[in-house]
Amino acid sequence: MRYSIFLFYLFLTGLNLNAQTLNDSILVNERKIDRPLTLHKGQLQFNPAYEISIISKKYDNNSNKIILANEGTASVLHKYYFELSYGILDFLQASVTLNYSKRGERHEDQRIWLTFAEQPDFYIIYFDDHKGFEDFYLGTVIKLPLKTKKIEIALSPGFYIPLFSNNPKAPNNSISLSSDGQPTTKIIYHDNHKTGNGSQALKIGASTIVRPGNDFSISAKMNYSWPISESESITWIHELNGATFIYDNIPYKYIIGNKLDYEVNLAYQAISWFNVSLSYYYTKTSSGWSEITGFRIRNPESKLSLLSIGYEIKATSKVWVNQFIDIPLSGKNQLAPFSIYLGISYNLFPFNKKLKPVQIENSLN
Amino acid sequence: MKYKKTPGITSILIVVAFYLFFTGCVKTENAIDPESIKTWEIYDKENGLGSDSIWTLAEDKEGNIWVGTMNNGVSKFDGKIWTIYNAASGLIDNSVLSIAQDGYSNMWFGTSGGLSILSNNEWINISDFGGVFALLKDYDDNMWLSTDYFPVLEYKNNEWFQFYDDECEWCNVVNVLFEDNERNIWLGSEADLKKLTGQTTASYTQSDGLPGSGIRSMHQDTWGNIWIASFGSPNVIKYSKGNFESISLSTGLSIEIVNSIASDNNGNVWFGLRFQGSIKYNGSVMERYSVKDGLPDKSVTKILKDKHGYLWFGTMSGGVAKYMPGLD
């Protein structure tokens, strides 16, 4: 997937080799902290990115930090971002986002004694695969018409559409039955999950940027999303036919939680093409329920706060490269990922008139 | 940069957003606290149950839980209050072995002293059968009884029909009456297992794969398998597609007595054991639940899944436990 992003970047570079337009000049001298909250009219922006997260900790229901490495259950998350934005007007932007992620998670092994034997009767390994596209996002950003460049305010309504089914695939369990020489039955429960919420949801957001000085900016954004309907998925059950697992599924309903997140960012434009930033990010999910064995069980509240440090390099007027690291600070009922994010932003004005080379006549002649 | 006037567009969007928010929010009340998963509620004499010694459990159409006790009649639980019905209030005997509700919402109680029927708060007592061990209401609302004096009785269209095996005396000691999803009636006796399909009767014995003698309980799981527990075997039997498969309960005992079998909503099969609590089977692994896990007694006499999905465990001397199973 990383190679795909790179190839995509090369494709875009090639696409626009000779597409110098009138509005390209806007981007040439525009520093990061000067960028408005919405794209310029006619500006098209591709934002592919890759993020790797090392999940070696999690926060439990009492917000205690659990070191997963001690249990041998640390995991790695790979996430690929694809965002396409377009400036419809100077104050109105439309965006679509579709992210893909995958993660393999091993849980703590379980040993079950039914008898008083030295060896356990059952030795169980749990392995969960999480893989797939997240829900598709379609959103807009509307900038309020304030008559100053020092401060900008924008609203960002949007909605999530589950383009792909989030029904998990059948498990790939395996078993090694006990025998005379091997008293323990060994089982690997291998579940296959999808990563999308599988739920239609609405989002409303607001963002602002303040530029108190020439090289500083303080920005903040807040989003709130909520589901608009119940969703349905399946859970898998199994039975053994000899030493072969056979599977069946049971449908269940659920409602995803309401999600609130906000971010405060402090940016410093060190030089015209280099910007560093420090962010604090907080997210909280509450409400919603999921049917478990027939009961509607309320989703446990979850929280996570992160500190993010990063930079952006303006490689060319059209290509910006940004990189961040996210450090978890606190949380509740959440994994605590340490993440490294690498993104490329590619900008062009594909529908504007191109500049034509003009022969300057020698007026002296 | 100059902004063109855009009268009202922001206001409209804000109004639309608020409208969507207030109309689109999905109600999430009535969801249960996740902390209550896998918790046990114990009911015994101290909080209103008639006795701590339980023979059987049943649920009626209204969701009341009926608990047949060994020495103080039957107790009804409506979710809040226990009501006790015993010999003093009209029941024929205080030792209640079996409970069923007929098609007219009358409650039938099989006791050591005979049959009691509670109809519109009136008791009808029949002592002619002797003790009534098992009761069953079939799909057609006919009532089936296994009794002391008449091995198996069917009450159909206001008439009684008797089933008797002339060739096998112990086959007439019927412990279990069971109807499967295909409406076959099964009679589990001390010596065989009979399947009644219309006018046809099939009989299965140890030579057909039954590992032990003396059927104690039967149950059909989510997959359609029929589970059979017999006395004197450490194994249970899974009957599927005409085959009997013996499955070890893995307790390490040479003899295990399974008093009752039930399924939860997640497809797990639960076995109530005479001396070792309960075992949950998820299709591949047996897992024991004992007193240290929350059961009030090591001897489980009956397991019942109610219409909500709670599992009720009747015990020999610890009353009743209500359990909400989790996903694992």
HADDOCK unambig.tbl for C-alpha pairs under 7 A between the chains (distance, minus, plus):
assign (segid A and resid 114 and name CA) (segid B and resid 250 and name CA) 6.38 0.50 0.50
assign (segid A and resid 114 and name CA) (segid B and resid 251 and name CA) 5.35 0.50 0.50
assign (segid A and resid 114 and name CA) (segid B and resid 288 and name CA) 6.51 0.50 0.50
assign (segid A and resid 115 and name CA) (segid B and resid 251 and name CA) 5.37 0.50 0.50
assign (segid A and resid 115 and name CA) (segid B and resid 252 and name CA) 5.39 0.50 0.50
assign (segid A and resid 145 and name CA) (segid B and resid 3 and name CA) 6.35 0.50 0.50
assign (segid A and resid 204 and name CA) (segid B and resid 17 and name CA) 6.91 0.50 0.50
assign (segid A and resid 226 and name CA) (segid B and resid 25 and name CA) 6.73 0.50 0.50
assign (segid A and resid 227 and name CA) (segid B and resid 25 and name CA) 6.56 0.50 0.50
assign (segid A and resid 227 and name CA) (segid B and resid 26 and name CA) 6.64 0.50 0.50
assign (segid A and resid 228 and name CA) (segid B and resid 24 and name CA) 4.73 0.50 0.50
assign (segid A and resid 228 and name CA) (segid B and resid 25 and name CA) 5.68 0.50 0.50
assign (segid A and resid 228 and name CA) (segid B and resid 26 and name CA) 5.88 0.50 0.50
assign (segid A and resid 229 and name CA) (segid B and resid 26 and name CA) 6.14 0.50 0.50
assign (segid A and resid 237 and name CA) (segid B and resid 267 and name CA) 6.59 0.50 0.50
assign (segid A and resid 238 and name CA) (segid B and resid 283 and name CA) 5.66 0.50 0.50
assign (segid A and resid 239 and name CA) (segid B and resid 283 and name CA) 3.97 0.50 0.50
assign (segid A and resid 239 and name CA) (segid B and resid 284 and name CA) 6.08 0.50 0.50
assign (segid A and resid 240 and name CA) (segid B and resid 283 and name CA) 5.95 0.50 0.50
assign (segid A and resid 240 and name CA) (segid B and resid 284 and name CA) 5.97 0.50 0.50
assign (segid A and resid 287 and name CA) (segid B and resid 28 and name CA) 6.70 0.50 0.50
assign (segid A and resid 288 and name CA) (segid B and resid 28 and name CA) 5.69 0.50 0.50
assign (segid A and resid 289 and name CA) (segid B and resid 28 and name CA) 6.77 0.50 0.50
assign (segid A and resid 289 and name CA) (segid B and resid 31 and name CA) 6.32 0.50 0.50
assign (segid A and resid 292 and name CA) (segid B and resid 326 and name CA) 6.77 0.50 0.50
assign (segid A and resid 292 and name CA) (segid B and resid 327 and name CA) 6.41 0.50 0.50
assign (segid A and resid 293 and name CA) (segid B and resid 265 and name CA) 4.79 0.50 0.50
assign (segid A and resid 293 and name CA) (segid B and resid 266 and name CA) 5.14 0.50 0.50
assign (segid A and resid 293 and name CA) (segid B and resid 309 and name CA) 6.87 0.50 0.50
assign (segid A and resid 293 and name CA) (segid B and resid 325 and name CA) 6.99 0.50 0.50
assign (segid A and resid 293 and name CA) (segid B and resid 326 and name CA) 6.68 0.50 0.50
assign (segid A and resid 293 and name CA) (segid B and resid 327 and name CA) 6.63 0.50 0.50
assign (segid A and resid 294 and name CA) (segid B and resid 265 and name CA) 6.08 0.50 0.50
assign (segid A and resid 294 and name CA) (segid B and resid 308 and name CA) 6.86 0.50 0.50
assign (segid A and resid 294 and name CA) (segid B and resid 309 and name CA) 5.95 0.50 0.50
assign (segid A and resid 296 and name CA) (segid B and resid 31 and name CA) 4.93 0.50 0.50
assign (segid A and resid 296 and name CA) (segid B and resid 32 and name CA) 5.95 0.50 0.50
assign (segid A and resid 297 and name CA) (segid B and resid 31 and name CA) 5.13 0.50 0.50
assign (segid A and resid 297 and name CA) (segid B and resid 32 and name CA) 4.57 0.50 0.50
assign (segid A and resid 297 and name CA) (segid B and resid 33 and name CA) 6.08 0.50 0.50
assign (segid A and resid 297 and name CA) (segid B and resid 34 and name CA) 5.63 0.50 0.50
assign (segid A and resid 298 and name CA) (segid B and resid 31 and name CA) 4.95 0.50 0.50
assign (segid A and resid 298 and name CA) (segid B and resid 32 and name CA) 5.42 0.50 0.50
assign (segid A and resid 298 and name CA) (segid B and resid 33 and name CA) 5.58 0.50 0.50
assign (segid A and resid 298 and name CA) (segid B and resid 34 and name CA) 5.92 0.50 0.50
assign (segid A and resid 300 and name CA) (segid B and resid 34 and name CA) 6.67 0.50 0.50
